[in-house]
Amino acid sequence: MSAQTRLTNPAALLERVPVRERGGSLTRSAWRVAITANEGSGTIVRIEAEGGAVHFRGDGLFLGSSPEEMAAAWEALARSDAPPEPESMQLG
């Protein structure tokens, strides 16, 4: 999907998923948005790395898209009407 391509009738599902770096032993959480549109379907995973860096990985419609294109699509499509999950306080 190029930056000029607009999706028609997109529907998105935002969810939290576990991710692991290649060769790493630590499992982290990331956000994934699954998108279905008239043009097809695909996913974008948003990973927040150490130092505040953000990385995107695309699949399906977004396979081969640049990080800038995926970031723009993420901003436009990654919305959730569900209430945020409660966070546990880490005491001790």
Secondary structure as UniProt FT lines:
FT   TURN            3..4
FT   STRAND          11..20
FT   TURN            22..23
FT   STRAND          27..37
FT   TURN            38..39
FT   STRAND          40..48
FT   HELIX           50..52
FT   STRAND          54..60
FT   TURN            61..64
FT   HELIX           67..77
//
